Amino acid sequence: MVLRIIRWRNNHRRNITDSLFGYVFMMPTLLVLGTFVVLPILYSVFLSLNKVQLLGGVAYQFIGLQNFQRLFDDQLVWIALRNTAEYVVIVVPSQTILALILAVTLNAGIRGKNWWRILYFLPTVTSSAVLTLIFMWIYNTDGLLNDFLAFVGLPTYNWLGDPAVALKGIMLMNIWSTAPFYMVIYLAALQDIPAKLYEAAELDGANWWQKFIYITIPLLKPVTFFVIAVGVIGTFQLFDQSYIFSGGTGGPNNATLTVVLLIYQMVFRYLQMGYAAAIAFLLAVVIIAITLIQRRVFAGE
């Protein structure tokens, strides 16, 4: 009995020592996460429950849930949500399908595929601010697109000044610039699919379309979930292109106003930091909800 107690004590001490060493090794990561993730979240919760006075010294006035109640009556919030949702619904499927097509094309062994990879990937490594300025030049009334239309005898158009097409111009630019990044992910996944599966399908008489539908698409399901999830999170956080296109106003007529741009305006233009924190929490809830829905659709892959 005494020996059992001694062994239990020794094992207990050893477990405590191992746990302490484990926490010591994790301490740098825990400090970084606590400082740059947990504390900002807690501070954002504090801000969202207060009216923050920034001029003449920082002061906080507790107002409870008034900032969240204001969200339902603010038309700018609904406009920003509608624009962002439209952007996500169009851009995410388009860039996913384009990325898959490009990856399948490169994986098929076309001539000069290494050069095609470099050419396809160039927009992704280019600064988004630079790409935005280039596309603004293309869409300008005296830009490349109108010059081409005039050259072929078609009427020109004010692409940046029309609320009906301004956001579409940003969509087109982002689809073109982000699809190559997801193409690389799809390409890596395609190269992991065993060739014997396609050989067996050929012996059974399957054509290329049947192999693509019944072999490639199902095996790429986990990768597709990752691509769509990352795409949704990234598109919901659209800011820099919309800011540069509209000069920070979200124009024309709030057509390019996104949720993140609205948060920026509330902080730096209207100095309403508490209300901006409430909008940020609304955006976080929307992103988490859509990600959980995607996980359910893809059966937890």
Salt bridges, closest charged atoms under 4 A:
GLU86 OE2 - LYS168 NZ 2.73
GLU202 OE2 - LYS211 NZ 2.98
